[in-house]
Amino acid sequence: MTTLDHDPADVAAVIQAVRFELYRENVRGALDLLEAAHARHPDPRYAEQVARIRSWLGHLDSREAYIAAQEDQYHGLRATGGLKLLERRLRAWLGRKTRKMVARRSEDAEFLELEREVVALGARRVLDAGCGEGGIAMALGARHPEVRVEGVEISATNTRIAGQLNRYRNVAFRQGLAEEVHRHFPAGSFDLAYSFAVLEHVRDVDETVGSIASVLRPGGRFCFVVPMREFRITGEIPEYAPVHGYADHCRVFDVADLTARFGARPGFRLVKIPGNYKRDEMPACFEPVEFGVYFVAFTKG
């Protein structure tokens, strides 16, 4: 939980701290700050900001709203019409897009960490919880034909695209929520499960991890990737508004949080993977300290 380090009577300073968390995509943390400040120093500016941020988290109020928000976003990103859509479909039909996607994913540092885990465990049954368009699952299936990969994805659009791109008999996709994989597979179905760029989106981290762990065999491994977004501030932070009109990412993690949540699990491993920071996507007053992703893995006891 994000803690209030400012005098709540200093509304301007608190609002700056809130904006910092929002740009880090720690929307729940920003809300925690505001609610703590408002409880100790009631102020209409706090109340206004609380209502505004809560509206960005409205999609988390129900399962149906959560699914609809994700689907609307992905459908909007993928449903470009005209010649561009025809070209994409032709490349998919010919397998060119699949080959390019697999080659690109196979070079990613987080994929190589995952592959290291798969090989070390000798995994044969693998779950991708939140597979998107299936690039990681297909890369794993292409490089390891002895491994069966099952991908589960919240978005019907992404699930359909993954199915169209798939060229591998040992890889399959279905629609569903990462936090509900226990409804799709019996307990102990998998040797290893992974979830890349998912836990920052979900309604409840513990519920999601619990569902995924339930379909692992004893001694199975769970691997996940979440954003690493640590900054220093060099000036005044401007007003923030979410890109998609809602808080797509609702939380961030740091080393302390990840260690507190998962560090006591057997075989805990945490790797920092630097990423490509694009300065035009953040205000000029943000300077990256650590930017990229965390790769985390642990064993089911």
C-alpha positions as CSV (number, residue, x, y, z in Angstrom):
1,M,0.0,0.0,0.0
2,T,1.3,3.5,-0.9
3,T,1.8,5.6,2.2
4,L,1.2,9.3,2.7
5,D,4.5,11.1,3.4
6,H,3.2,14.7,3.1
7,D,1.3,16.9,5.5
8,P,-2.3,16.5,4.3
9,A,-2.8,20.2,4.8
10,D,-0.3,20.8,2.0
11,V,-2.8,20.0,-0.7
12,A,-0.6,21.0,-3.6
13,A,2.2,18.7,-2.4
14,V,-0.2,15.8,-1.9
15,I,-1.7,16.3,-5.4
16,Q,1.9,16.3,-6.9
17,A,2.5,12.9,-5.1
18,V,-0.8,11.6,-6.4
19,R,0.1,12.6,-10.0
20,F,3.5,10.9,-9.6
21,E,1.8,7.6,-8.7
22,L,-0.7,8.1,-11.6
23,Y,2.1,8.5,-14.2
24,R,3.7,5.4,-12.7
25,E,0.4,3.7,-13.4
26,N,-0.1,3.1,-9.7
27,V,-3.7,4.2,-9.8
28,R,-4.7,2.3,-6.7
29,G,-1.7,3.7,-4.8
30,A,-2.8,7.2,-5.9
31,L,-6.3,6.6,-4.6
32,D,-4.8,5.4,-1.3
33,L,-2.9,8.6,-0.9
34,L,-5.9,10.8,-1.6
35,E,-8.2,8.9,0.7
36,A,-5.6,9.0,3.6
37,A,-5.1,12.7,3.1
38,H,-8.9,13.4,2.9
39,A,-9.5,11.4,6.1
40,R,-7.0,13.5,8.0
41,H,-7.7,16.9,6.3
42,P,-11.1,17.0,4.5
43,D,-10.8,19.2,1.5
44,P,-13.1,19.4,-1.6
45,R,-10.0,19.2,-3.9
46,Y,-9.3,15.7,-2.4
47,A,-12.9,14.7,-2.7
48,E,-13.0,15.7,-6.4
49,Q,-9.8,13.8,-7.2
50,V,-11.0,10.7,-5.3
51,A,-14.3,10.7,-7.3
52,R,-12.3,11.1,-10.6
53,I,-9.9,8.3,-9.9
54,R,-12.6,5.9,-8.7
55,S,-14.4,6.5,-12.0
56,W,-11.3,5.2,-13.8
57,L,-11.5,2.0,-11.7
58,G,-15.2,1.4,-12.3
59,H,-14.4,-1.5,-14.7
60,L,-13.2,-3.4,-11.7
61,D,-16.6,-3.3,-9.9
62,S,-17.8,-6.4,-11.7
63,R,-16.6,-9.3,-13.8
64,E,-18.7,-8.2,-16.7
65,A,-17.4,-4.6,-16.7
66,Y,-13.8,-5.8,-16.4
67,I,-14.1,-8.1,-19.4
68,A,-16.0,-5.5,-21.5
69,A,-13.3,-2.8,-20.8
70,Q,-10.5,-5.1,-21.9
71,E,-12.4,-6.2,-25.0
72,D,-13.3,-2.7,-26.0
73,Q,-9.6,-1.7,-25.8
74,Y,-8.2,-4.6,-27.7
75,H,-10.9,-4.5,-30.3
76,G,-10.3,-0.8,-30.9
77,L,-6.6,-1.4,-31.3
78,R,-7.0,-4.3,-33.7
79,A,-10.0,-3.4,-35.8
80,T,-8.4,-1.1,-38.4
81,G,-10.2,-1.4,-41.7
82,G,-9.3,-1.1,-45.3
83,L,-6.2,-2.2,-47.0
84,K,-4.2,-2.4,-43.8
85,L,-6.6,-5.0,-42.4
86,L,-6.5,-7.0,-45.6
87,E,-2.7,-6.9,-45.6
88,R,-2.7,-8.2,-42.0
89,R,-5.1,-11.0,-42.8
90,L,-3.0,-12.0,-45.8
91,R,0.2,-12.1,-43.8
92,A,-1.5,-14.2,-41.2
93,W,-2.9,-16.6,-43.8
94,L,0.6,-17.0,-45.3
95,G,2.2,-17.5,-41.9
96,R,4.5,-14.5,-42.3
97,K,3.2,-12.7,-39.3
98,T,3.5,-15.8,-37.2
99,R,7.1,-16.4,-38.1
100,K,8.0,-12.7,-37.5
101,M,6.2,-12.7,-34.1
102,V,7.9,-16.0,-33.0
103,A,11.3,-14.7,-34.1
104,R,10.8,-11.4,-32.2
105,R,9.5,-12.9,-29.0
106,S,12.3,-15.5,-29.0
107,E,14.8,-12.7,-28.6
108,D,13.1,-11.0,-25.7
109,A,15.0,-11.2,-22.4
110,E,11.9,-12.1,-20.4
111,F,11.2,-15.0,-22.9
112,L,14.7,-16.3,-22.4
113,E,14.2,-16.2,-18.6
114,L,11.0,-18.2,-19.1
115,E,12.7,-20.7,-21.4
116,R,15.4,-21.2,-18.9
117,E,12.7,-22.1,-16.3
118,V,11.0,-24.5,-18.7
119,V,14.2,-26.3,-19.6
120,A,15.4,-26.5,-16.0
121,L,12.1,-28.0,-14.8
122,G,11.8,-30.3,-17.8
123,A,8.2,-29.0,-18.2
124,R,5.9,-30.7,-20.7
125,R,2.6,-29.0,-19.8
126,V,2.6,-25.2,-19.7
127,L,-0.1,-22.6,-19.1
128,D,0.0,-19.1,-20.5
129,A,-2.5,-17.1,-18.3
130,G,-3.3,-13.9,-20.2
131,C,-1.7,-14.8,-23.5
132,G,-2.7,-11.8,-25.6
133,E,-2.3,-12.6,-29.3
134,G,-0.3,-15.7,-28.3
135,G,3.2,-14.6,-29.4
136,I,5.0,-16.0,-26.3
137,A,3.0,-19.3,-26.3
138,M,3.8,-19.8,-30.0
139,A,7.5,-19.0,-29.6
140,L,7.7,-21.5,-26.7
141,G,5.8,-24.1,-28.8
142,A,8.0,-23.5,-31.9
143,R,11.3,-23.8,-30.0
144,H,10.1,-26.8,-27.8
145,P,7.8,-29.1,-29.8
146,E,7.8,-31.5,-26.8
147,V,6.0,-28.9,-24.7
148,R,2.2,-28.5,-24.8
149,V,1.2,-24.9,-24.3
150,E,-2.4,-23.8,-23.3
151,G,-3.1,-20.1,-23.7
152,V,-6.0,-18.4,-21.9
153,E,-6.9,-14.8,-22.8
154,I,-9.6,-12.4,-21.6
155,S,-10.2,-10.7,-24.9
156,A,-12.3,-12.5,-27.6
157,T,-10.5,-10.4,-30.2
158,N,-7.1,-11.5,-29.1
159,T,-8.2,-15.1,-28.7
160,R,-9.5,-15.1,-32.3
161,I,-6.2,-13.5,-33.6
162,A,-4.1,-16.0,-31.7
163,G,-6.1,-18.8,-33.3
164,Q,-5.7,-17.4,-36.7
165,L,-1.9,-17.0,-36.3
166,N,-1.3,-20.4,-34.6
167,R,0.7,-22.9,-36.8
168,Y,1.7,-25.2,-34.0
169,R,-0.2,-28.4,-33.0
170,N,1.3,-28.3,-29.5
171,V,-0.2,-24.8,-28.8
172,A,-3.9,-24.0,-28.2
173,F,-5.9,-21.0,-27.2
174,R,-9.2,-20.3,-25.4
175,Q,-11.0,-17.3,-24.0
176,G,-11.1,-16.9,-20.2
177,L,-9.8,-14.9,-17.3
178,A,-6.4,-15.5,-15.7
179,E,-8.0,-15.4,-12.3
180,E,-10.4,-18.2,-13.4
181,V,-8.1,-20.7,-15.0
182,H,-9.2,-23.2,-12.3
183,R,-12.5,-23.3,-14.0
184,H,-10.9,-24.4,-17.2
185,F,-8.4,-27.0,-16.0
186,P,-8.3,-29.6,-13.2
187,A,-5.9,-29.2,-10.3
188,G,-2.4,-30.2,-11.1
189,S,-2.8,-29.9,-14.9
190,F,0.5,-28.1,-15.5
191,D,4.2,-28.3,-14.7
192,L,4.7,-24.6,-15.2
193,A,2.5,-21.6,-15.7
194,Y,3.4,-18.0,-16.7
195,S,1.6,-14.7,-16.8
196,F,3.3,-11.8,-18.6
197,A,2.0,-8.3,-18.2
198,V,-1.2,-9.4,-16.5
199,L,-1.0,-8.8,-12.7
200,E,-0.9,-5.0,-13.1
201,H,-4.4,-5.2,-14.7
202,V,-6.3,-7.7,-12.6
203,R,-8.9,-7.0,-10.0
204,D,-7.2,-9.0,-7.3
205,V,-3.6,-10.2,-7.4
206,D,-3.9,-12.9,-4.7
207,E,-7.0,-14.3,-6.3
208,T,-5.3,-14.5,-9.7
209,V,-2.1,-16.1,-8.4
210,G,-4.2,-18.5,-6.3
211,S,-6.2,-19.6,-9.3
212,I,-3.1,-20.2,-11.4
213,A,-1.2,-22.0,-8.6
214,S,-4.2,-24.3,-8.2
215,V,-3.7,-25.8,-11.7
216,L,0.0,-26.4,-11.1
217,R,1.3,-29.8,-9.9
218,P,3.2,-29.9,-6.6
219,G,6.7,-28.6,-7.3
220,G,5.4,-26.8,-10.4
221,R,6.8,-23.3,-11.2
222,F,4.9,-20.0,-11.7
223,C,6.6,-17.2,-13.6
224,F,5.3,-13.7,-14.2
225,V,6.4,-10.4,-15.6
226,V,5.2,-7.0,-14.3
227,P,6.4,-3.5,-15.2
228,M,9.3,-1.8,-13.4
229,R,8.7,1.9,-13.3
230,E,10.9,3.9,-10.9
231,F,11.5,7.6,-11.5
232,R,12.9,10.8,-10.0
233,I,11.1,14.1,-10.5
234,T,12.8,17.3,-11.7
235,G,9.9,19.7,-11.9
236,E,6.2,20.2,-11.5
237,I,4.1,17.2,-12.6
238,P,1.2,18.1,-15.0
239,E,-2.4,16.8,-14.7
240,Y,-2.9,13.2,-15.7
241,A,-5.6,11.4,-17.6
242,P,-5.7,7.7,-18.6
243,V,-5.0,7.0,-22.2
244,H,-8.0,4.6,-22.7
245,G,-10.4,6.6,-20.5
246,Y,-10.0,4.1,-17.6
247,A,-7.2,2.7,-15.5
248,D,-5.9,-0.2,-17.7
249,H,-3.0,-0.7,-15.4
250,C,-4.2,-0.2,-11.8
251,R,-1.1,-1.0,-9.8
252,V,2.7,-1.2,-9.9
253,F,5.1,-3.4,-8.1
254,D,8.6,-2.8,-6.7
255,V,11.3,-5.1,-5.2
256,A,10.1,-4.6,-1.7
257,D,6.5,-5.4,-2.6
258,L,7.3,-8.4,-4.7
259,T,9.6,-9.8,-2.0
260,A,7.0,-9.3,0.7
261,R,4.3,-11.0,-1.4
262,F,6.4,-13.9,-2.9
263,G,9.8,-14.0,-1.3
264,A,9.0,-16.7,1.2
265,R,7.9,-19.1,-1.6
266,P,10.3,-21.9,-2.4
267,G,12.7,-21.2,-5.2
268,F,11.9,-17.5,-5.3
269,R,13.8,-15.7,-8.1
270,L,13.5,-12.0,-9.1
271,V,15.3,-10.6,-12.2
272,K,15.3,-6.9,-13.2
273,I,15.2,-6.6,-17.0
274,P,15.9,-3.1,-18.4
275,G,13.6,-1.7,-21.0
276,N,13.5,1.0,-23.7
277,Y,12.4,4.2,-22.1
278,K,10.5,6.5,-24.5
279,R,10.7,10.0,-23.3
280,D,7.9,11.3,-25.4
281,E,5.5,9.0,-23.5
282,M,6.1,10.7,-20.1
283,P,6.3,14.4,-18.9
284,A,9.7,16.0,-19.3
285,C,10.0,16.2,-15.5
286,F,10.3,12.4,-15.2
287,E,13.8,10.9,-15.2
288,P,13.9,7.1,-15.2
289,V,15.8,5.4,-12.4
290,E,14.9,1.8,-13.2
291,F,12.6,1.2,-16.2
292,G,11.7,-2.2,-17.7
293,V,10.2,-5.3,-16.2
294,Y,10.6,-7.6,-13.3
295,F,10.7,-11.3,-14.0
296,V,9.6,-13.3,-11.0
297,A,9.4,-17.1,-10.4
298,F,8.7,-19.4,-7.5
299,T,7.8,-23.0,-6.9
300,K,4.4,-24.3,-5.7
301,G,4.9,-26.0,-2.4
